[in-house]
Amino acid sequence: MLALLLKSLLGAAAVLLIALLSRSQHFFVAGLVPLFPTFALIAHYIVGSERSATDLQTTALFGLCSLLPYAGYLLVVYWLSPRLALAPTLISATLAWFVLAGALLALWNAR
């Protein structure tokens, strides 16, 4: 239960930091906060303590590959933001993330 509380506090702190940064003159730094490896640290700790070093390597490699769907999301936001309203831009970017994440999973499982 304590671990769940700590994870919730980490998430809340990240949201608070994003909100504060988005209102500052350095608003663009808010885009860096979600890339702090909060959840990766948790995942890597769990995998590393319950599985082999090779499994942790595999998890890290898959995490590296998972940057591709995120990059696709960001490219769609960058491209559509001057062309569409905010909601359609974010919906389109999220759909792009799902498509690319699905392709990543299909390719990963096919290897």
N, C-alpha and C positions, 0 to 999 in steps of 0.2 A: 504494500500500500504506500509506503514511503517513497519507493522508486517511482510510482505513478505520479505522486505529488510533485516530486522533483522534475519529472519530465514535463508536467503541466506548467510548472514555474518557468522552466527554460523556454517553452513555447510562448508563454505570456510575455516574458522579458524580450524575446525577439520581436513580437508584435509591437510592444511599446517602443522599442528602439527604432523600428521601421517608421512608426507614426511620428516620433520626434524628429528623426532625420528628414522625413519628407516635408516637414515644415521649416527646415533650416535652409541656409544658403547653399549647403552641400547636399541638396535633396537627392542627387544621383547616387550618393553612397547608400541610400536605402536599398538599392538594387544589389549591393554586396552582402547585406545582412542575411538574406535567405540562403546564401552560399556558405555561411559558416557551418561547419560539419557537425552540428548538434546531433542530428539523427544518425548521421554516419558514425559518429563516436559511439553512440548507444548500440547500433547494429554491429559495429566491428568489435566492441567489447563482448557482446553476447556471443557472436560467432566465434571470436577468438578464445573465449573461455569454455565454450561447449563443443567446439569442433577442432579440426587439425589446422596447422599453419597453412597447409595447401588450400583448405577450404576458405580461410581468411584471405589468401591471395586471390582466389577465384571471386570472392565477394568484392574485393577492392577493384579487380579488373572490370567486373560487371558495373560497379559504381562509376568507373571511369567512362565506360561505354554509355552509361545513362546520361552523360552530359550532352549527348547528341539530341535526344528529345527536348531537353531544356534549351539547347541552342536553337532548335527549330521553333520552339515557343517564342523565344526572344526575337528571332528574325521576323516572325509573323507580327508580333507587337510593333516592332520597328517599322515594318513596311506598311501595315494597315493604320497605325495611329494617326497619320495626317489625312487619311482617306475616309475613315469610318468613325462613328461615335465610339465611346469607350466600351460599352457593353458588347457590341458586335465584334470589336477588335479583340477583347479578352476571350470571348466565346470561341472565335476562330482560332486564336492562339492555343487555347486549351484543347480544342479538337485536333489541331496539328500535333500537340504533345501526345495525345492518346494514340493517334495514327503512328507516330514515330516510335512511341513506347511499345505498341503492339508489334511493329516491324522488328524492333530490337529483340523482343521476347521470342518471336518466331525464328529469327536468325540464330539467336543464342541456343535455343532448344534444338535447332536443326544441325548444329555442329557436332 
